[in-house]
Amino acid sequence: MDRAQHADPAAPRGRSERRADRPGRRRDRGRSAGQNDAWLARRAARRGTRPTDRQEGRDVTDAAARPADPRRRRLLASLTVGSLLLVLRRPAHAQTEDDRRLMARAFAMRQAALDQGDQPYGAVVVRDGRIIAEAPSRVVTRKDPTAHAEMEAIRDAARALGTNDLRGAVIYASSRPCPMCTAAAYWARVGRLYWGEAITDGGAPRPPSY
């Protein structure tokens, strides 16, 4: 007679028997690889996370050994330090004799500001090759924090022409204009900005960003 028929029901059972008899217990070992991946993906979606390579059944070393996308390699190769600097820095303007003469006046205004004990900046407003106004920084001498060289030159040019519309005018500045001066040049409709010894072409003034 089979021993199982005479087994004592009160006797302790083996681990496998206890697990099999538990109500509601799922046996994950019977899942196929595809079912396991789908279950992991659903669980990750509920948690807002992405299954790891090991959870998805992939070997991490295999993922690292796969060749990189050629488009990604070309992009990384193009992002050299030199190319980034070229993007961030505008090239120097092709200088003419008039450019050098007008920028020399801006630097003369810079020296005038220094001689007066002011900040070392100067600017010139030009239209059709003729100087309309020029000014040094007057922040210290006038006790006016807005009296930058470019601001003063724009104000003097507007008074000289009898209009606040400086359309067609160009500004030469000893240093790169600050956002305040750039905004003033924009509202005055100045056509272009040049600055520094290299006579960098700053292009048309841009509207202020608030």
Secondary structure, DSSP 4 states (H G I P E B T S, - for coil): --GGGG--TTSPPPHHHHHHHSTT---GGG--HHHHHHHHHHHHHHHT----TTTTT--HHHHHHSPPPHHHHHHHHH--HHHHHHHHSPPBP---HHHHHHHHHHHHHHHHHHHTT--S-EEEEEETTEEEEEEE--TTTTT-TT--HHHHHHHHHHHHHTSS--TTEEEEESSPPPHHHHHHHHHTT--EEEETTTTEEEESPPPP--
